[in-house]
Amino acid sequence: MLNREIPFLRIVLPLCLGIVSGLYLAPGNLFFILSGVCILILFCTGMLFNRQLTNPVYGISLMSALFICGLLLYTKEKERITVLAPEEALFSGCLSDYPEEKENTFRMILKTENMVSNDSQEKINGSLILYCRKNTEMPDFIPGDRLIIRCIPLEITSRGNPYEFDYRFYMECNGMRYYAFIETGDIILHSTPIHRKLVHSALIVRERIIDMYRERGISGERLALVAAITLGQKKMLDQEQKQHFIKAGVMHIMAVSGLHAVILSMFIFRMLFFLRGRLNIIRVAITIIILWFFAFITGLTPSVLRATIMYSFLQAGNIIKRPVNGINSVLASAFVLIMAQPSVIFDAGFQLSYAAVISILLFYRDLYLKIHFRHRIPDLIWQSATVTVIAQAGTLPLTIMLFNRFPTWFIISNIIIVPLSSLVVITGILVPLTFPVHFLSQFLAVILGFMTGLTERLTEIASSLPLSSIENIGITSTECVFLILFVFLITRFLLDRKSIPVLLPLAALLLFVLAGTIKDISTMKSNELIVYNSIGSSTIGIRNGNILTIYSDSIAAGQEVIRHSAALDLKVYEKPYGRNTYRLKCGEKNILITNTISTATIQPVCPDIIILTGKRPVIQKNIMNSVSSEVIIISPEVTSLSRLSGELSKVNAGKVHYVEKEGAFFAAL
């Protein structure tokens, strides 16, 4: 039945499985050729079963073909980024966005096209992140400008802490594998193109709209909030503003996504009330066109493109006057995005958007019909509450896994803040549209500023409520999959008890508990040393089963420790050390934490592992010749590596681990 109602389900699912397998497999061309031949043979064999009602051979061959297709697409996407050597060269390309001002630098993204090195020119693919020293005013560059720069590309690395956001993987999925530091003198040539790409023109239009807000008197934090809510431009927000919205459970209004598409489409639909009956197709078409125009002025960002494509597919049935399955339309839009960029399935925004929309399509109507209100206002509140609960339920497992928190007051905050943000979005669009009429746009800007300030204030109140957010909770990816399955099945059962047997959600719950139990047993039976890649401090963890003892020179444990303990449900004990030398005995391993490697510190303990700490540690001359330790770990706070390089060079290269460069250090104990 699902094959007929939701045909894209059996297309998207194996395609995604193939892409995920690309994380662990790296097959060559021969594998894909042989796989293609085998699948072709299966297809031909399937023709023999065409007379039967079902054709399992054809189904297996189709699933296999889509799986291999997903694996091939992701493999080729990874290979698309050119491998660069860490040596000086000239790079030419075009700017992908406006320069972003940082504390000491200007950050720019250059979409590279050519590289000149050793008098040879080579075409290259990928983007390069440039950090230009802030010794002059912000460069007057705009998206699409062409640059030739001289730099040494350095590979982007992750900090490597357990269960931490993989920055390197995220940047690679967005086409960026390298970064470089440059001076203004390293910009050899800057030129303006005759024609800019559509995406660059969209970013320029978005910046012009932000300037319109400024000219109408919106500034400071309110301008940052208006730009985020209406245009999806979050670079102007400070960290405190973001935290308020995250804790209140309304961070989704900051990303121009499905919510904005619904708000705008409903507004346009009501404005075009006179196009009914046979003219309804024109009404839908105009709405889609305006929605795509909105996507353009917001910079054609991934989130708004995702929402617009999703809405376009959902309304396609109305245009062709055929009934469509909402889930199938949403999966069709996902298929388009996946084919264009396979790695998009690893994007948190993609996962959360589709989880929320699919949940709403599956369960909203059934839950809404459970309670009836005669009056319009209570009914509207119930509608808003229903959408909020269903969307939050659908994204609950992902929220816990990705962010290690859960907003407890999300129903109240969404019922109040989302309608208000809807007015902000609509007014924010009307301000640039009425900009030529000064008094009207000025009046709308005053209203916009007031509503934005009210939105921010209500969000601050919601985030400051007692127990506004359950913090430091976490699950692994395996637990997340089973929890998604359980939430889906239990919601289906509670809304319609005749639809599925109660054993199905109970089985999913059992699998979730089993996955957690296996994780706990594995954790209890293992011990390890972790030297975290923390910023500006030394943080060493000794894990004995589910007890994590932290030795740190900082007052409180950092986010890297909190995330690790949340994912594995560890009990954390902190032991700040103030002495220059600290000796530990863990199992059969002697561990020395010190800022001085000398005869006095080495001989009493004969350490198996040495952790060198301090900003300016000391190594006694020629002492390294007598050190027999398994490994020497250089903590991330050490800043004088060049001064120590002479002594460290006497140690076998495999025995020295630089945490800041190579990531967090792990060793079983």
N, C-alpha and C positions, 0 to 999 in steps of 0.2 A: 504493500500500500504506500509506504514511504517513497519507494522508487518512482511511483507515478506522481505523487503530490509534491515531493521535494527531490527532484532528480539531481539537483546540484549538491545534495548531501553526499551522495556516493562519488561525486567528482572532487569536491573540496577536501573531504576527509583523507583519502589516500594521497592526494597531492600534498597536503600538510604533513602527513606522516613521512613522506619521501624527503621533504625539506628538513624536518627534524632529524632524520637519519643522517643528513649531511653534516651534522655537528660531530658525528662519531666516525663517519666513513669518508674516505677520500679516494674513490675508485678512478681508474684511468679510462682512456677512450675504449680500450679493448673490452672492458666490462660492459660499457654501454652498448657496444656493437653486438656482443653476444646476447645481452639481455633483449635487445631489439629483435634479434633473430628468433629467440625462444618465444617471445610474445607474439610475433607474427605467426609462428607455427601453432600457438594456442588459438589465435583468432581463426585460422584456417580449420583447425580441428572443431572449433565451436560451430562452424557451419553445418556440421553433420547432425547437430542437435536442434536445428532451427524449427523442426516440425513439432517439438515439444513445447508445452506451455511455459516452462522455465528453462533457461539455458545456463547452467552453472559454469560451464567452461568459458562461455563468453563473459560472464560476470568476473570470473577469476582473471581472465586476460585483460579486461578493462581496468580492474583494480591494479593489477601489476604494472600496466602501461602508465597509469597516472602516478603510481609510486615512483617508478623509475624517472618519469618526467620531472617530478618534484625534486628528486635527488640530483638530476642533471642540471636543472635550472639553478639550484642553489650552489652547486659546484662551480658552474660557469660564472655565477655572480661573484663568488669569492676570488676567482682567478682574474676577474676583470680589472682589479686594482693592480697597477704596475708596481713591482718590487723595486725600491730605490735604495741605493747604497748611501751610507752616511758620509758623503763627501760633497765638497762645494760644487755647485752647478748653477746654471741659469735655467729658470723655469718661466714659461709663458702660459697665460691663461686668462680667464675672466673672473671677476669678483661675483660671488654667489649672493652676497647680502651687503648691507651697510656695515662699515667698521663699527665694532662694539667697544665702548670705552671700559677698560678695566682699571684697577688701582694704579698699576705702573706701566701698562701697555695698552695698545689698541689691538683688538682681535679681529682678524679678517680671514675669510675662507676663499681660497683661490682654486677654481676648477681648472686643473692643469690640462694642457694640451700637448706641449712640447718641452723637451729637456735638452740643453746643450751642455755636454761634458766632454772634456778632452778632445775638443774640436770636432765632435760628432753630434749630430742631431737625431733625436729619437722621439717618436710619438708615444705619449703616455696617457694613462687613464687614472682617474681618482682625484680627490681634492686634498689640498694642503692647507693646514691651519697655520696662519702667520701671526706671530706676536711681535708687533712693532713697538720699540721702546718709546715711551712717552716723553720725548725731549722737545717736541714742538706741539703745535695745535693739532687737533684731530684731522686726519687726512680728508680732503674734500672729494672722496670717492663715492660712487653710487653703484648699485648692482648692474652688472653687465660691462663695467669699465674693464679695459684690457690692461694687463700689467706684465712687465718682464722684471723678475726679481732674482737676486743672487742670494742663495742661502745653502745651509747644510741640513737636509731633511733628517729628522730623528723619529724613530718609531714610537707611536703612542703605546703606553703601557698601562695596565691596570694595577691597582695597589695590591691585589691578590689576597686580601683578607677573606676569611671564611664567610660564605653566604653574603658577600657584599656585591653591590651593583658592579657589573663588569663593564667598565668604561671603555676599554679597548674594543670589546665585542660590539658595543653600542655604536661607537664611532665608525667601525668597519662596516656595519650594516647600513650606515649612512654615507658610505663611499669615502671615508677618511681614515687613513692608516698612519699618516705622518704629520708632524708639526715642525716649525722652525722659528727661531728668534732672528729678527732682522732689525737693522737701523734704517732710518729714512734714506740714507745714502745707498742702501742695497736695492732700492726701487729704481731700476735702470731706466724704465720707460713706462709712462702712463698715457694711454690714448683712449679716446671715446669712439665706440663703434658706430657705424652708420645705422645699423638696425639692432635693436635689443631683443632678446628672447621674451616670450610672453610672460614667463615667471618673473623676469627681472623688471619688466614694466609694471607688473602687479605689485611688486614690493615698493616701487617708486610711488605708485598711486596710494598705497597704504601709508607711506611716510607723509605724503601730502595731506592726507585726511587728518593725521595726528597734528600736523601744523595748523590745520583749520581749527581744531579743538583749542590749540594754544591761542590762536588769534581771537577766539571768542571768550577768552578769559579762564579757561580750565588749565590748571597747572599743578605741579607738585604730585602728591600722592593720589589725588583725584584723577589727574591726567593719566598716571600709570594704570589706575584701575579701569578707567574708561577704555584705554588702549587694549587692555587685557580682555575685558568682557566683550567689547564690540568687534575688535580686530584680531584677537588672539595674540597680540604682541606683549609677551610677558617679560621681556628683557628690562623694562623700566621698573618692575616691581622689586621692592626690597624683600629680604628673607622673612622679616617679621610679618609683612602683609600676607605672604604665601602661607606661613604657619597658621595664621588665624583662619584662613579659608580651609586649610587641610583639616584642622581640628574640628571645625564646624561641619565638616562633611559636604562642603559645597565647592570644592576645588574645580569640579567639572564645569562651572560657569566661566572659568578662566580660559578654558580651551574652546575655541570656536569649533563646535562639533555638532552632534545630533540634536542637542537641546536647542542650539541656535537655529538649526534648520527647521525644527518644529515651530519655534516661536515666529520666525520670519514667514514660513509658509502659511501658518494660521492667520497671521496679520494680513498677508496678501489675499488669501482666500476671502476674508471678510470684507476687504476693500473692493473685491471684485464680485460682490454679492449679486450684482445684476446679470452676471453670466451664469445662468442656470439652464437646466434641461439639456437641450441639444448643444448649447454653447459651453457646457461644462468642460469639454475637451480643450477649448481655448483657454479657459480658466486655469486648468492644470498646466498647459503648455507655458502660459505666461509666468506662472509660479516657478516652474523649473528654470526658465530663462533668467528670471530675476535672482533665483537662488545661485545660479552659476555666475551671475554678475557679482553677487555678494562674495562668492568664493574668490573671484578675481581681486576685488578690492581688499580682501583680507590677506592677500599675498600668496594664494594658492598653496597654503600650508598643508601638510599631510592630513591633519585632523579635519580641516574643513573640506578637503577633497573627498576624504572618506565619507563624511556625512552627506555631501552633495550627491556623490555617486549612489550611495545607499538610498537616498530619498528618490532619486531619478528612477532607480530600478523599481522601488515600491509603487511609484505612480505610473510606471510603464503600462500596466494593465488598463488603467483608466483611459490612456491615450489610444490604445489599440482596441478598447472596448471589449476586453476579455478578462474574466475573473483570474486573479493570480494569487498564489500562496505567498504570504508575507515572508515566511522563513526562506522560501526558495529565492525570492527576490533579493533578500539580504545576502544570502550565500552567493548569488550570482555577482553581486557587487564585490564581495570578498574575493571571488575567483578572478575578477578583472584586476584588482589590486595586487593579488599574489602573482599573477602572470607578469605584471609589470615590474614588481620587485619582490622576489620570493622571501627575502629576509624580513619583510614587513610583519610576518606572523610573530616575530620575536619582540616587536614593539609593544610596550605596555599600553600605550594609547589605543592601538589596534585591538588588543585583547579585551580591554575594559569596554571599549565602544561596542564591539560586537556581542560581548557577554550581556551588557545592559539592554541592547536593542532586541536581541533574541529572547531574553527573559520577558521583556514587556510584550512582545508579540505572542509569546506562548501563554502567559498567565494573567495579563492585565484584565482582559474582558471577564474572565471567570471570577476573579477577585472583586472587580467593580460591581458585578451583578449580585454579589452576596448581600449587599446592603442598598436599599433604595431610599432616596430623599425626595420629598415633594418640592422643596424650595431650592432655588438655583444656587445660592451661596453655599449652603452645606454640601450640595452635590459637587460643586467645584472644588471645595476643600477635600472631599472624599476622593475625587479624581486625582488630585495632586498627591494625596497621601498614598493612594494605591500605586501610582507610577513610581513614587519614591521607594516604597517598600519592595516592590518587585525588582526594580533596577538595583537596589542595594543588595538584595538577596542574590541576584545573579552575579554581582561583582564581589561578593563577600570573600570567597576563597582567594581570589586574585589580590584583593586589597590587603589581606593578612599576609600573604606571601611576599608581595612587592614592597609594602610600606610598613609592615610590622605594627600596625595600629588599626583601630576600628572606631569611628565616630559614633558615640552612643545617642546623641541628640539629633541625628540626621533627619528624622521625620519632621520635627518641629522647625529646624533650620531650613529645610528644603521647602516646606509649606509657606514659610514667610519670605525667604530670600529669593527663591526661584521666580515667583511672580514679579517681585520687584526688579530682579535682573532682566526680566522680559521687557519691562518698560525702559530699562537702561539701554538694551539692545535696539529697540525700535526708535527711541529718541536719538540714540547715537548714530543711527543711519540717517535720520531726518536732518540732523545738523549739517552735514556736508551737502545733502541734496538741496537744502534751502540756503546754502552759504551766500549765493549772489544777493539774496534779500536780507540785508544786514539786520534789521530790527527783528525779523522772524527767527533767523538762526541764532541771534543773540539771546532771545527769549527762550528758545529751546535749549541753548547751552546752559542757561541758568537753571532750568528744570533738571537737565542732565547732571550738572554738578551737585545739585541738592540730592537727587536720588542716589547718585554714586556715593556721596558722603553717608547717607542713611544706610545704604547697603553695607558699607564698610563698618559702620558703628554697630549694626545688628549682628554682623559676623563676629566682631570682637566680643560682644556680649555672649553669643552662643559658644564661642571657643573658651570663654572664661568661666562657664558654668561648671559646677562640681561634676567630676567624672565625665567631662565633655568628650574625652577620648580614652579608650583602653590602649595603653602603650605597651611596647616591648612584648608583643605576642608574635609568633611566627610558625610557619609550617614549611616543609620541604615541597619540592615540585611534585613528587609522587603523592604526598598527602593532599596537595592542592587538587590534583586530578580526581581523586576519590571523593573529596569534599564537594567538588562541582557536581559530580554524578549524584551524590546524596541529596544536595540542595535541590537539584532538578527533579529527582524522583519524589522526594517528600513533599515538595510544593505541588506537584501534579496529583499526588495521592490526597493531600489535604483539601484541594479544590474540587476534586472529583474522585471519590473513593471507589467508584466502579471502573475507572479507567485502567488502573493497574493494581495488581495484588500488593498487599502490604509487605510481603517478603522481599520485593525488589528494593525499596528504600532501606530496609533493614540489612539486606545483603551489602548494599553500598556503604552503609554505616560501619558494618563489620570490616569491610576492606579498609576503610579509613582508619579505624582503630587498630587493625592489624599492621598497617603501614607505620603508624606511630609507635606501636609496640616493638616492631623490628628495629626501628630507628633507635628507640630507647635501649634495647638490648645491645645493639651494636655500639652505642655510646658507652654503656656501662662496662663493656668488656674491653675497652681500649683506653690507652693513656697517650697523651701527646704533649709536645712542646710547641708553642706558637709564639713567634716574635712578630707582632702586628706591625703593619706598615702604617703607623700613626704619623700625624703631622707635627713635627717639632718636639717630639717627646719619645721616650723609650717605654714601650708597653709589652711586657713578657707574660705569657699565660702558660700555666701548667695545668693541664686537664687530667684529673684522675676520675674516670667514669663520668658522672654527671656533675662533678664539682670542679669549677674553674677558679683557680687561684691566680690573681692578677698582681704582678709586681710592676709598679710604675713609678716614675718620678713626677707624675702629674697628680692633682688633687682627686680627680674623679675619672672613672673609666670613660673612654671615648665611645663614639658611635660604633666603631668596628667591634668592640667588645659587646656592646648592647645587642647588636644585630646577631652576632655569633651565639650569644646565650639565649636569645629569643628563638632562633631557629631550632636549636637542640634542647631547649628547656633546661638550661644549665643553672646551677646555683653558683653565684659569683661571690667570691671573697677577695677583698682588696687589701694588699699589703704594700703601702708606699714605702720605698726604700730611700733613705737619705744618705747612706754610707757610700763611699767610693767603691767598695767591693762587697759583693753578696754571693755567698756560696750555697748551693742547693744540691741535695742528694735525691734523685728521682729514680727509683728502681735501681738499676745497675749503672746509671749515668751520673757523673759528676758534672754539674753545670756551674760555671763561673760568670757572674754578671759584674763587670768592672769597667772603669774608665782608664785603667792603667794595666798594661801587660808588662810585667817585670818578673824578676826572679822571686821577689818577695810575695807576689800574688799567685804565681804558677806553682812553685814547688810544694807548698803545704797541701794542695788539693789534687794535683795532677788531673786537670779537667778534661773531660771528653768533649765538652762543648763550651766555647768561650763566646760570650755576648759582649761586644765592645760598645760602651755607651758614652754619653757626654758629648758636648759640642766640640771640645778640643781634647780628645783622649791622647794618652801618651803611650808609646811603645818603646821599651828599652832597646838600645842598639844591639843588634845581632842576637836578640833573645829568640827570634822566630826560628833560628836554626835548631833550637833545643825543644821547641813546642811540638808535642806529638798528638795534639787534639784532633778529633775527627773533622771538626768544622769550626771556623771562626765566623761569627755573624756580626756584621757591621750594622748597628741600629740606624734608623732613619734620621735621628737627630745629629749624627756626626756630620760636621760641615767641613772638616779639614782633611779631606781624602788625599789631596795632592801632597800634603806634608807627610802622610803615612805611607804613601805608595811605595817608597823605597823599601821599607821593612816588609810590607805586605806582599811585595813581589817575590820574596824569598819563600813564600808558601805556595804549595801546589794550587793552581788556579781553581781547581774543583773544590778546594777546601775553604774558600772564602765566599761568603754569600753577602752581597750588598742589598739590604732590604729595600732601600729607596729605589734602586735600579731594577732589581730582579723580583720584587714583590715580597709578600710576607713569607716567613720561613716556617716550615712544618717538619717535625721529626717525631716518629713513634718512640715511646718510652717503655 
